[in-house]
Amino acid sequence: MNDDTRRGFPDADGTGGSTVSEAAAGAILTIDLGAIRENYRRLEARLAGARCAGVLKADGYGLGAAPVASALIKEGCDIFFVALLGEGIALRKALGSGHDIFVLNGLPPGSESEALAAELHPVVNSAAQLGAWREAARAAGRRLPAVVQVDSGMSRLGMPPADVAALATDAFDGIDIRFVMSHLACADEPSNPANEQQWLAFERLRKVLPAAPASLANSSGIFLGPLYHYDLARPGAALYGINPTPGETNPMLPVVRLQAKVAQTRWVEEGAGIGYGHTYHASGPLRLATISFGYADGWHRRAASAAWFEGVRLPFVGRISMDSIILDISALPAGSLGEGDLVELIGPSQSVDDVAGQAGTIGYEVLTSLSARFHRRYVGA
Ligand SMILES: *Cc1c(COP(=O)(O)O)cnc(C)c1O
């Protein structure tokens, strides 16, 4: 038994990490940790020397922060980012001590001792947060690590330039500035002039701050070129197979496969009303399959869409229910799809980005919406 298994991580045969058995579940989510590792290697190769962190917020974009972290650690990754202190505490429990975990949204006032106890480092986003962490360092009697985030033009998190300029000379006493960082608002649009403007603003802000390594690029930022790489990149989406270069061929490997079980099949006559509100009527005799998968599993109710079986498209008909969706399977030979069989919702026939496009959203939201009801199977560990 290896460390991962003892900590409740998925084991190599993929039976761990899930609370629902494969037989009991309505849908199966397969997460390819080997593909995540390959994606990490591909990003590292582009970085030519800069380090590469792993962004694990929202439970590793819905795929499991702990198993993803253990896969990345095998590639030598030792810097992780989460969004919230609570996520950091859970990840620290899973990983044990030794790897740097930074909390992107900063520490809520009064939570500094909880962060210290879990060996978590804040991303300091304001002068007030800096003051609180300086005070925590004084009380602890040692220098405490932090990332200092500045706002180079996204207006979301980080110290605005005027606040940076107003910092007292002793503002960083007791703080071990691991990185000065900022975040790009438009990195997935390479021709957007906001990228260069943010880069210039970041350069100006770094000169005002104490000298420290720097970090600017998320997944798409890595593809903007070496100017944006600095000392540390912070990819999330690309690790999970989301295309960091929208409109161009996806340079990453797909990571996720989502399959739903057929609960029942039936024939209906021409004119039959299908699903809630009878929003669809059969235009002729149809063969239907109902799958155990619905909006409660994180699939947008408004998304017109389809499932796939052996390369054949099976359109959704009628409304998406909470726990079920009706498919028109007339295109399949009779008898080829029956109760318990699996159809594909995300996989080789339909990528995360395809699903997002159909739902009018982004791959990030598709992944982070995925349900806790699935059986989760980790492969390629
Ligand atoms: C989410 C996030 C990232 C990762 O972004 P991706 O687009 O998923 O690569 C990096 N930095 C910050 C500050 C973030 O909030």
PDBQT file of the ligand as one rigid body, heavy atoms in Angstrom, charges set to zero:
ROOT
HETATM    1  C1  LIG A 401      -7.974  30.752 -11.383  1.00  0.00    +0.000 C 
HETATM    2  C2  LIG A 401      -6.700  31.503 -11.356  1.00  0.00    +0.000 A 
HETATM    3  C3  LIG A 401      -5.582  31.024 -12.049  1.00  0.00    +0.000 A 
HETATM    4  C4  LIG A 401      -5.662  29.849 -12.988  1.00  0.00    +0.000 C 
HETATM    5  O1  LIG A 401      -6.335  30.269 -14.150  1.00  0.00    +0.000 OA
HETATM    6  P1  LIG A 401      -6.586  29.307 -15.397  1.00  0.00    +0.000 P 
HETATM    7  O2  LIG A 401      -7.192  30.187 -16.421  1.00  0.00    +0.000 OA
HETATM    8  O3  LIG A 401      -7.519  28.254 -14.931  1.00  0.00    +0.000 OA
HETATM    9  O4  LIG A 401      -5.271  28.756 -15.779  1.00  0.00    +0.000 OA
HETATM   10  C5  LIG A 401      -4.382  31.692 -11.892  1.00  0.00    +0.000 A 
HETATM   11  N1  LIG A 401      -4.294  32.797 -11.111  1.00  0.00    +0.000 NA
HETATM   12  C6  LIG A 401      -5.359  33.304 -10.454  1.00  0.00    +0.000 A 
HETATM   13  C7  LIG A 401      -5.197  34.518  -9.624  1.00  0.00    +0.000 C 
HETATM   14  C8  LIG A 401      -6.595  32.688 -10.561  1.00  0.00    +0.000 A 
HETATM   15  O5  LIG A 401      -7.653  33.197  -9.928  1.00  0.00    +0.000 OA
ENDROOT
TORSDOF 0
